[in-house]
Amino acid sequence: MVLVLLLAVFIMPALKSGPTDLPLGVVATDATATSIEETLTASAPGSFDLERFDSADALTEAVRGREVAGGFVVDGAGIEAVVASAGSTAISSTISATAEMLAAASSTGTTVTDVVPLPDTDPTGIGIGGLAFPLVFGGIVPAVAFRTIFPRNNGWKLAGILTFSVVGGLVVATVLRFVFGSIDTSFWPVTGAMALGIASLAMPLAGLQEALGSKGFTLSAMVMMFLGNPLAGIATTSAWLPPVLGTFGQLLPPGAAGTLVRSAAYFDGAGGLTAALTLVTWFVLGLVVHTVGVRRKARAAA
C-alpha cells in the first residue's frame, strides 16, 4: 500500500502534467486573435488562456515580468512564438509547437524568439530543475544536527540553523554558477533565495520537533519529502502540474523556494514576491512553534 501511495505521489503529477489555462499573450488583429482562440479551444480545450496585447514589445515585457508564459505575434510575415526557456523548457517547447501548428493551419511560416534564454552552459535548465531534493535535505539536516549538538541551548541551535542556511545558499549558488554554469549574473540573489528556502524548511521542522517531539519532526519531514518534493514543480514550474496539485505545492517551502530561486536567477525577481512571502511565513511560524515548545517544556520542568 505504501509503495502504491509513493508511486501515485511521485509519478501521477508527471503523468497528468501539461498546460491548463496557461496564460499566453497574442498580438494580432481582432479577427486573427479570435481565430487563434477558436483554433486552440478546438485543438486543446482548457489548455491556454489568451490575453491580447497591443504590440510585440508589450508582450515581451509581459513575458519578462512573468505576467504570461509566452505568446504569439501574428503579422503578414507569419507567426512569431515569444518564449522564455528560462521559465520552463517544457512550456517554451509547447508554445513553439503550438505556433508551428497555427502556422501550418494558415499556411504561413513561424519563428521563435527566446526573450529570457537559459545560459549556453546549461541549455536544458538541469541545474535549477534539480534543486528539489537538495532543498528538502538541506532543511532536514540542520534541524536534526543542531538539536543533537545543542540539546539544551536553544539560542545556539537557532544560530546554527541560520548559519547553515546561509552557508547552504552560498554553496548551492557557487555550484550553480561555477560548476554547472546554470546562472550567469544572479549569484547573490540566488544565494539569498536558497538561504531563505533552507531556513523556511528547517525552522518548522525544528519547531515541531521541540513542540511535539520526534513524532512531530517525523511527520513534518515526511510531508516535505513525500509531498513538497514531487509537487514543487521546480523543473517545469507549478504551471505545468495539475492546477490543484501545483497550487498546493506552492504553499509548501520546496515549491515556493524553487519559484523564488528561478525568479531570482533569470527574471530579476519578477514573479517571486508571493513565493518569498510564503517562505517568510513558514519561517516565522516555525519560530513561533519552537518558542511555544521551549516555554511549555520550561513550565513542565518547573
C-alpha positions as CSV (number, residue, x, y, z in Angstrom):
1,M,0.0,0.0,0.0
2,V,2.8,2.4,0.9
3,L,4.5,1.7,-2.5
4,V,1.3,2.4,-4.3
5,L,0.9,5.7,-2.5
6,L,4.6,6.6,-3.3
7,L,4.1,5.8,-6.9
8,A,0.9,7.9,-7.0
9,V,2.6,10.9,-5.3
10,F,5.8,10.9,-7.4
11,I,4.6,9.7,-10.8
12,M,1.0,10.8,-11.2
13,P,1.8,14.5,-11.2
14,A,4.2,13.9,-14.1
15,L,1.7,11.8,-16.0
16,K,-1.1,14.4,-15.6
17,S,1.2,17.4,-16.3
18,G,0.6,19.8,-19.1
19,P,-0.9,23.2,-19.8
20,T,-4.1,24.1,-18.1
21,D,-5.3,27.7,-18.6
22,L,-1.7,28.6,-19.3
23,P,-1.6,32.4,-19.7
24,L,-0.4,33.4,-23.2
25,G,-0.4,36.7,-25.0
26,V,-1.3,37.3,-28.6
27,V,-0.5,40.3,-30.8
28,A,-2.8,40.3,-33.8
29,T,-5.9,41.9,-35.4
30,D,-9.2,41.2,-33.7
31,A,-10.2,38.8,-36.4
32,T,-6.9,36.8,-36.3
33,A,-6.8,36.7,-32.5
34,T,-10.4,35.4,-32.4
35,S,-9.5,32.8,-35.0
36,I,-6.5,31.7,-32.9
37,E,-8.6,31.4,-29.8
38,E,-11.1,29.2,-31.6
39,T,-8.4,27.0,-33.1
40,L,-6.7,26.5,-29.7
41,T,-10.1,25.9,-28.0
42,A,-10.9,23.2,-30.5
43,S,-7.5,21.5,-30.6
44,A,-6.5,21.9,-26.9
45,P,-9.6,22.7,-24.8
46,G,-8.8,24.3,-21.5
47,S,-5.0,24.4,-22.2
48,F,-4.5,28.1,-22.8
49,D,-5.9,31.4,-21.6
50,L,-5.2,34.1,-24.2
51,E,-4.7,37.8,-23.4
52,R,-4.4,40.3,-26.2
53,F,-1.5,42.8,-26.3
54,D,-1.2,45.9,-28.5
55,S,2.4,45.4,-29.6
56,A,5.3,42.8,-29.6
57,D,7.2,45.0,-27.1
58,A,4.3,44.9,-24.7
59,L,4.1,41.1,-25.0
60,T,7.9,40.8,-24.5
61,E,7.8,42.9,-21.3
62,A,4.8,40.8,-20.0
63,V,6.8,37.6,-20.6
64,R,9.9,39.0,-18.8
65,G,7.7,40.1,-16.0
66,R,6.2,36.7,-15.8
67,E,2.7,38.0,-16.4
68,V,2.3,35.5,-19.2
69,A,4.3,32.4,-20.0
70,G,4.8,33.4,-23.7
71,G,2.7,34.2,-26.7
72,F,2.3,34.8,-30.4
73,V,2.9,37.8,-32.7
74,V,0.9,37.4,-35.9
75,D,1.6,39.6,-38.9
76,G,2.0,39.3,-42.6
77,A,5.3,37.5,-42.3
78,G,3.8,34.6,-40.3
79,I,3.7,33.7,-36.6
80,E,6.4,34.5,-34.1
81,A,6.4,32.5,-30.9
82,V,7.7,34.6,-28.0
83,V,9.0,32.2,-25.2
84,A,11.1,32.3,-22.1
85,S,13.0,29.0,-21.9
86,A,14.5,30.1,-18.5
87,G,10.9,29.9,-17.1
88,S,10.4,26.3,-18.3
89,T,11.7,24.4,-21.2
90,A,8.6,22.3,-21.2
91,I,6.4,25.3,-21.6
92,S,8.5,27.1,-24.1
93,S,8.6,23.9,-26.3
94,T,4.9,23.7,-26.1
95,I,4.4,27.3,-27.1
96,S,6.8,26.8,-30.1
97,A,5.0,23.6,-31.2
98,T,1.6,25.4,-30.9
99,A,2.9,28.2,-33.1
100,E,4.0,25.7,-35.7
101,M,0.6,24.1,-35.6
102,L,-1.1,27.5,-36.1
103,A,1.3,28.5,-38.9
104,A,0.6,25.2,-40.7
105,A,-3.1,25.8,-40.4
106,S,-2.8,29.2,-42.0
107,S,0.0,28.1,-44.5
108,T,2.5,30.6,-43.1
109,G,5.9,30.4,-41.6
110,T,7.0,30.6,-37.9
111,T,9.9,31.9,-35.9
112,V,10.8,31.6,-32.3
113,T,12.2,34.4,-30.1
114,D,13.5,33.4,-26.7
115,V,13.3,36.6,-24.6
116,V,14.7,35.0,-21.4
117,P,17.0,32.2,-22.5
118,L,18.9,29.8,-20.4
119,P,22.7,30.0,-20.3
120,D,24.5,28.2,-23.1
121,T,26.3,26.2,-20.4
122,D,23.0,24.8,-19.1
123,P,20.6,24.9,-22.1
124,T,18.1,22.5,-20.6
125,G,17.9,24.0,-17.1
126,I,19.0,20.9,-15.3
127,G,20.8,22.9,-12.6
128,I,17.8,24.8,-11.3
129,G,15.5,21.9,-12.1
130,G,17.3,19.5,-9.8
131,L,17.1,21.6,-6.6
132,A,14.0,19.9,-5.0
133,F,15.9,17.2,-3.1
134,P,18.8,19.4,-2.0
135,L,16.3,21.9,-0.6
136,V,14.4,19.3,1.4
137,F,17.5,17.5,2.5
138,G,19.1,20.9,3.4
139,G,16.1,21.7,5.6
140,I,16.1,18.3,7.4
141,V,19.9,18.2,8.2
142,P,20.3,21.3,10.4
143,A,17.0,20.6,12.3
144,V,18.4,17.3,13.4
145,A,22.1,18.2,13.7
146,F,21.9,21.3,15.8
147,R,19.3,19.8,18.2
148,T,21.8,17.0,18.7
149,I,24.8,19.3,19.1
150,F,23.0,21.8,21.4
151,P,20.2,19.9,23.1
152,R,19.9,22.4,25.9
153,N,21.0,25.7,24.3
154,N,18.2,26.9,22.0
155,G,20.0,30.1,21.1
156,W,22.9,28.3,19.7
157,K,20.6,25.8,18.0
158,L,18.8,28.6,16.1
159,A,22.0,30.3,15.3
160,G,23.3,27.1,13.9
161,I,20.2,26.7,11.7
162,L,20.5,30.2,10.3
163,T,24.2,29.8,9.7
164,F,23.7,26.5,7.9
165,S,21.0,28.1,5.8
166,V,23.3,31.0,4.7
167,V,26.2,28.7,4.0
168,G,24.0,26.3,2.2
169,G,22.6,29.0,0.0
170,L,26.2,30.2,-0.8
171,V,27.3,26.6,-1.6
172,V,24.4,26.0,-3.9
173,A,24.8,29.3,-5.7
174,T,28.5,28.6,-6.1
175,V,27.9,25.2,-7.7
176,L,25.2,26.6,-10.0
177,R,27.4,29.4,-11.1
178,F,30.9,27.9,-11.3
179,V,30.3,24.2,-11.7
180,F,27.1,23.8,-13.7
181,G,27.0,27.2,-15.3
182,S,23.3,27.4,-14.7
183,I,23.4,31.1,-13.7
184,D,25.4,34.0,-15.0
185,T,24.9,37.2,-13.1
186,S,22.5,36.5,-10.3
187,F,24.9,34.9,-7.8
188,W,23.8,36.8,-4.7
189,P,20.1,36.9,-5.4
190,V,20.2,33.1,-5.8
191,T,22.2,32.7,-2.6
192,G,19.6,34.7,-0.7
193,A,16.7,32.8,-2.2
194,M,18.3,29.4,-1.4
195,A,19.2,30.5,2.1
196,L,15.6,31.6,2.7
197,G,14.3,28.3,1.3
198,I,16.5,26.2,3.5
199,A,15.7,28.2,6.6
200,S,11.9,28.1,5.8
201,L,12.2,24.3,5.8
202,A,14.5,23.8,8.8
203,M,12.7,26.2,11.2
204,P,9.2,24.5,11.1
205,L,10.9,21.1,11.4
206,A,12.9,22.3,14.4
207,G,9.8,23.9,15.9
208,L,7.6,20.8,15.6
209,Q,10.5,18.7,16.9
210,E,10.6,21.0,20.0
211,A,6.9,21.2,20.5
212,L,5.8,17.6,19.7
213,G,9.0,15.6,19.9
214,S,10.2,13.1,17.4
215,K,6.7,12.4,16.1
216,G,6.2,16.0,15.1
217,F,9.5,16.1,13.4
218,T,9.0,12.8,11.6
219,L,5.5,13.7,10.3
220,S,6.6,17.2,9.1
221,A,9.7,15.7,7.4
222,M,7.6,13.1,5.6
223,V,5.2,15.9,4.4
224,M,8.1,17.9,3.0
225,M,9.8,14.9,1.4
226,F,6.8,13.0,0.0
227,L,4.5,15.9,-0.8
228,G,6.7,19.0,-1.0
229,N,9.3,17.4,-3.2
230,P,7.2,15.9,-6.0
231,L,4.7,18.8,-6.0
232,A,7.3,21.5,-6.0
233,G,7.4,21.7,-9.8
234,I,10.9,23.1,-9.8
235,A,12.0,21.5,-13.1
236,T,8.9,22.7,-15.1
237,T,7.3,25.3,-12.7
238,S,4.0,24.7,-11.0
239,A,2.0,25.9,-14.1
240,W,2.9,22.6,-15.7
241,L,1.4,20.5,-12.9
242,P,-2.4,19.8,-12.5
243,P,-3.8,23.0,-11.1
244,V,-4.8,21.8,-7.6
245,L,-1.5,20.0,-7.1
246,G,0.5,22.8,-8.5
247,T,-1.2,25.3,-6.2
248,F,-0.8,23.1,-3.1
249,G,2.9,22.5,-4.0
250,Q,3.5,26.3,-4.0
251,L,2.1,26.5,-0.5
252,L,4.9,24.3,0.8
253,P,8.5,25.5,1.2
254,P,10.1,23.4,-1.5
255,G,7.8,24.7,-4.2
256,A,7.9,28.3,-3.1
257,A,11.7,28.1,-2.8
258,G,12.0,26.7,-6.3
259,T,9.9,29.5,-7.7
260,L,11.9,32.2,-5.8
261,V,15.2,30.8,-7.0
262,R,14.1,30.7,-10.6
263,S,12.8,34.2,-10.4
264,A,16.0,35.5,-8.8
265,A,18.2,33.6,-11.3
266,Y,16.6,34.6,-14.5
267,F,13.8,37.2,-14.1
268,D,15.4,39.8,-11.8
269,G,12.9,38.7,-9.1
270,A,9.8,39.1,-11.2
271,G,7.1,36.7,-10.1
272,G,8.8,35.8,-6.8
273,L,7.1,38.0,-4.3
274,T,4.3,35.5,-3.4
275,A,6.9,32.8,-3.0
276,A,9.1,34.9,-0.8
277,L,6.2,35.8,1.5
278,T,5.3,32.1,1.7
279,L,8.8,31.2,2.8
280,V,8.9,34.0,5.4
281,T,5.6,32.9,6.7
282,W,6.8,29.3,7.1
283,F,10.0,30.6,8.9
284,V,8.0,32.8,11.3
285,L,5.5,30.0,12.0
286,G,8.3,27.6,12.7
287,L,10.0,30.1,15.1
288,V,6.7,30.7,16.9
289,V,6.1,26.9,17.3
290,H,9.6,26.5,18.5
291,T,9.2,29.2,21.1
292,V,5.9,27.7,22.3
293,G,7.6,24.3,22.6
294,V,10.5,25.6,24.6
295,R,8.3,27.6,27.0
296,R,6.0,24.6,27.6
297,K,9.0,22.4,28.4
298,A,10.3,25.0,30.8
299,R,6.9,25.2,32.6
300,A,6.7,21.5,32.8
301,A,10.2,21.3,34.3
302,A,9.4,24.0,36.8
